[in-house]
Amino acid sequence: MIRRMKVMSKVSVLLGILLVLVGLVGAIWGGWIAYRQFLALDALRSAPADKPVLQLLVAALGLLLGGFLLGLGIGRPRKEVAPIPVPPNQPSA
């Protein structure tokens, strides 16, 4: 059972890292769309009306789930050292 937990925590960490990367790419993509819109409005020009709502939702979901899975995988329980049993004192005869 302990082996299975180690494998699950490694899978959780890897999946969490992947989701965080997807979230970061989505955030950069959505931010770039919003920045282009800002530049077009600032220069008083028209630009295609792209809204980065989908990209930012994907980014938020990826970062949220990725952070959760990373925390789950990293914060797994640690091994506890079992105390060595000490035999009780025997009365001398």
C-alpha contacts under 8 A as a table, 3 or more apart, distances in Angstrom:
res1	aa1	res2	aa2	distance
1	M	4	R	5.17
1	M	5	M	6.45
2	I	5	M	5.12
2	I	6	K	6.39
3	R	6	K	5.17
3	R	7	V	6.35
4	R	7	V	5.14
4	R	8	M	6.11
5	M	8	M	5.01
5	M	9	S	6.08
6	K	9	S	5.18
6	K	10	K	6.25
7	V	10	K	5.14
7	V	11	V	6.15
8	M	11	V	5.01
8	M	12	S	5.94
8	M	73	G	7.71
9	S	12	S	4.85
9	S	13	V	6.10
9	S	72	L	7.23
9	S	73	G	4.29
9	S	74	I	7.24
9	S	76	R	7.06
10	K	13	V	5.10
10	K	14	L	6.18
10	K	73	G	6.44
11	V	14	L	5.14
11	V	15	L	5.97
11	V	73	G	7.85
12	S	15	L	5.18
12	S	16	G	5.87
12	S	69	L	5.37
12	S	70	L	6.44
12	S	72	L	7.02
12	S	73	G	5.25
13	V	16	G	4.96
13	V	17	I	6.12
13	V	69	L	6.17
13	V	70	L	4.81
13	V	71	G	7.91
13	V	72	L	7.69
13	V	73	G	5.05
13	V	74	I	6.93
14	L	17	I	5.16
14	L	18	L	6.22
14	L	70	L	7.86
15	L	18	L	5.04
15	L	19	L	6.15
15	L	66	G	7.04
15	L	69	L	7.10
15	L	70	L	7.91
16	G	19	L	5.12
16	G	20	V	6.11
16	G	65	L	6.95
16	G	66	G	3.86
16	G	67	G	6.25
16	G	68	F	7.25
16	G	69	L	4.78
16	G	70	L	4.85
17	I	20	V	5.09
17	I	21	L	6.21
17	I	66	G	6.14
17	I	70	L	6.81
18	L	21	L	5.17
18	L	22	V	6.26
18	L	66	G	7.16
19	L	22	V	4.96
19	L	23	G	6.04
19	L	62	G	4.86
19	L	63	L	6.41
19	L	65	L	6.81
19	L	66	G	4.62
20	V	23	G	4.94
20	V	24	L	6.14
20	V	62	G	5.64
20	V	63	L	4.81
20	V	64	L	7.92
20	V	65	L	7.78
20	V	66	G	4.79
20	V	67	G	6.77
21	L	24	L	5.05
21	L	25	V	6.19
21	L	62	G	7.80
21	L	63	L	7.91
22	V	25	V	5.18
22	V	26	G	6.13
22	V	59	A	6.81
22	V	62	G	5.99
22	V	63	L	7.74
23	G	26	G	5.08
23	G	27	A	6.08
23	G	58	V	6.41
23	G	59	A	3.74
23	G	60	A	6.28
23	G	61	L	6.97
23	G	62	G	4.27
23	G	63	L	4.88
24	L	27	A	5.02
24	L	28	I	6.14
24	L	59	A	6.17
24	L	62	G	7.93
24	L	63	L	7.21
25	V	28	I	5.16
25	V	29	W	6.07
25	V	59	A	7.19
26	G	29	W	5.04
26	G	30	G	6.02
26	G	55	Q	5.15
26	G	56	L	6.15
26	G	58	V	6.11
26	G	59	A	4.55
27	A	30	G	5.17
27	A	31	G	5.87
27	A	55	Q	6.63
27	A	56	L	5.55
27	A	58	V	7.96
27	A	59	A	5.01
27	A	60	A	7.66
28	I	31	G	5.00
28	I	32	W	6.03
29	W	32	W	5.14
29	W	33	I	6.44
29	W	55	Q	6.67
30	G	33	I	5.15
30	G	34	A	6.27
30	G	52	P	4.74
30	G	53	V	7.34
30	G	54	L	7.96
30	G	55	Q	5.04
30	G	56	L	5.48
31	G	34	A	5.05
31	G	35	Y	5.98
31	G	52	P	7.40
31	G	56	L	7.90
32	W	35	Y	4.97
32	W	36	R	6.15
33	I	36	R	5.21
33	I	37	Q	6.36
33	I	50	D	6.89
33	I	51	K	7.17
33	I	52	P	6.01
34	A	37	Q	5.10
34	A	38	F	6.25
34	A	51	K	7.24
34	A	52	P	6.43
35	Y	38	F	4.98
35	Y	39	L	6.22
36	R	39	L	5.12
36	R	40	A	6.21
37	Q	40	A	5.13
37	Q	41	L	6.16
37	Q	47	A	6.85
37	Q	49	A	7.75
37	Q	50	D	7.71
38	F	41	L	5.15
38	F	42	D	5.96
39	L	42	D	5.02
39	L	43	A	6.19
40	A	43	A	5.32
40	A	44	L	6.21
40	A	45	R	5.21
40	A	46	S	6.10
40	A	47	A	5.97
41	L	44	L	4.97
41	L	45	R	6.01
41	L	46	S	7.07
42	D	45	R	7.69
51	K	54	L	7.86
52	P	55	Q	5.37
52	P	56	L	6.08
53	V	56	L	5.25
53	V	57	L	6.10
54	L	57	L	5.10
54	L	58	V	6.18
55	Q	58	V	5.15
55	Q	59	A	6.11
56	L	59	A	4.85
56	L	60	A	6.05
57	L	60	A	5.08
57	L	61	L	6.07
58	V	61	L	5.17
58	V	62	G	5.95
59	A	62	G	5.14
59	A	63	L	6.04
60	A	63	L	5.23
60	A	64	L	5.98
61	L	64	L	5.12
61	L	65	L	6.05
62	G	65	L	5.40
62	G	66	G	5.68
63	L	66	G	5.06
63	L	67	G	5.83
64	L	67	G	5.33
64	L	68	F	6.23
65	L	68	F	5.05
65	L	69	L	6.13
66	G	69	L	5.21
66	G	70	L	6.02
67	G	70	L	5.08
67	G	71	G	6.07
68	F	71	G	5.19
68	F	72	L	6.08
69	L	72	L	4.88
69	L	73	G	6.05
70	L	73	G	5.17
70	L	74	I	5.96
71	G	74	I	5.20
71	G	75	G	5.63
72	L	75	G	5.39
72	L	76	R	6.37
73	G	76	R	5.71
